[in-house]
Amino acid sequence: LKIIETAEHLYALHGIDAVSIREINKAAGQRNGSAVQYHFGNREGLIEAIFALRTRARNNQRFLMLHRLKETAGPAGPALRDVVEVMVVPMFEGLRIGQRSYQGRFIKQVHQRHATIRGILSKGYDMGLRECFRLIRDQHTQTPMPVLTRRYVHGTAIALDAAALLEELIEQGDPAPTEADMRFHLACCIDS
């Protein structure tokens, strides 16, 4: 776990391509220079391990929220804003005033590496988001699939960027956002 947390921290602050495996091993206090390779195989394996760890809880939360949403939705299905809320809220989970977090910035870094994210998502780490997209698609049958797909991709990118920005603002703490600021930030993200 020390290697994962250290790599996430370094990748979030400096970018994935700017951090070497050697730097991660050293910062994690690993005397064995091959610790990352031993545990994860390579950089991509390490990135996937961090991503899996951080998205598992978000995915579980999203499925719980989806279950509740489907139970309370009327015959027309859940409202679009409610589905978007299910997509976005877990991205902000874990952000607390006075607590450092690097999850949002790390995930944003991974999303900027298109080949990496395609490979990771092909393994199903985003099933909750996929279910949200299915609900949106089922309610908007008149909208062409390429348009819906682009909106989904762009909306997800906006939410990831907003969560990463708020995470950074919390860390900087000058001025520290209040709980009201955080709720407003989240609501704006959902409504955009």
N, C-alpha and C positions, 0 to 999 in steps of 0.2 A: 504493500500500500504506500510505503514511503516513496518508492520510485514513481508510482502513478501520481501522487499528489505533487511531487517535485516537478515532474514533467508537465503536468497540467499548468502549474504556476508559471514555469518558464515559457511554455508555449503561449499562454494567454498574454503574458507581458511583452514578449519579444517576437512572437510569430514562430510558426512551426519550422520554417526553413532556416531561421536564424539561430536555432539552438541545436547543438550537436549532441549525439548520444554520450560522448565523453563528458560534456558539461552536465548532463542530467545525472550520470553516474556520480560525478564528483559532488554536485550539490546535494544529492541524496545520501551522501556519506558512504557510498559503496566502494570498498577497497578493491573489489573485483571489477576490473575495467570492462568485463563482458557481461555484467549483471543484466543489463537491458536485453541483450541478445539471448541470454540464457532463459530469462523469464518470458520474453515476448517475441523472440525471433528477430525482429528488426523494428525500425521506426514505425512502419505502418501497423505492425502488431501492437505496439505500445499505444499508438493513437487509437486504434480500435478498442483496446482494453479500457482506456480512459473514457472513450465515448460510450461504451456499453455500460460502464459503471454509472456514469452520470445520467444517461437516458433511461435506464431501467426504472428508477423511481418516478421519473416524469411520465413515462409510458403507463405505469401502473396508476398514477394519479389521473391521467387522462382517461383511461378505461373506466375508472370509478366514476368520474364526472360524466362520461358518456352514458353509463348505465343509469345514473340518476336522471340525466337529461331525457333519455328515451322513455323512462317511466312516467315523467311528468308532461311529456309533449302530447299535444292533441293529435287528431287524425291527420292533420297536414304535416306532422313532423315538427322537429324543433326549429325555432327561429334561427335565422342566419347568425345574428349577433351571439346567440347562445352557443352555437357550434364554434364560432370564432373564439369565444371566451374559453372554451374547452381546449382549443389549440394553443392559446396564448398563456393562460394563467400558469400552467406548469413550467413554462420557460422562465418565469419570475420567481418560482418557488426556491426557497433557500436564500433569497436576498433579504438580509436583515441589517438594520442600521447598527453600526459598530462591529459588524462581523465581516471579515474578509472572505471573498469568494472569487474563484477564477473560472467557474464552470461556464458561465455565459460567454466570457471572452474566448475560452478554449473552443467551445462549440462553434462560435462565430468563425474562428480561425479554420476549423475543419471544413465548414461550409464553403469557405473561400477556395478550398482545394477541391475542385470539381471531380477529378478522378478519384480522389480519396473518399469523398462523401458518397459518390455513386457506388463504390465498392462496399462501403460500410452499410449503406441503406439497403443494398441488395440482400443483406442478411436479415432484414426484418426488424431492425432496431426502432423503426418509426411506425409501428403498426397502429398506435393510437392516432397519430396524425393521418395515416391513410384512411382510417375509419371516419375521421372528421371530413376528409375530402370526399369520401363516398356519400356521406349525408348531404353535403353541399351539392354534389353532382346530381344526386337523386332528386333534389328539389329544384334544380335549375337545368332541366332537360332541354330547354330552348336555347341555352347558351352553348356555343360550340366548344367541344372538348379542349382544343388548343387554347382557347381564351380562358376557360376555367383553370386549366393547368398552369398557365402563366400567372394568373391572379393568385393561385395557391402558392406558387414558388415565390413570387414577390412578397406576398403577405407574410409568409414564413420568414423570409429574409428581413423584413421590416421588424418583426417581433424579436428575432434573434439579435438584431442590431440594437434595438431598444433595451433589451434585457442586459446586453453587454455594456451599453452606455450607463445604465443605472448602476450596475455593479461597479463600474469605474468611479462614478460619482460618490458612491458609498465609501469606497476605499480612500478617495481623496479627502472626503470629509470637510471640504472648505468651499462653501458651507455644506454641512451634512444635510442630506435630504431628510425631511420629516416623514412620518408614516402617511400623512395626507399627501405629500409630494409623491410618494411611491404609489399610492392608490390612484392619483391623478395620472401619473405616468402610465400605469397599466391600463387605465380606462381609455386614454388617448390612443394607446397602441391597439387595443381591441377595436375601437371605432374607426381607426384608419384602415 
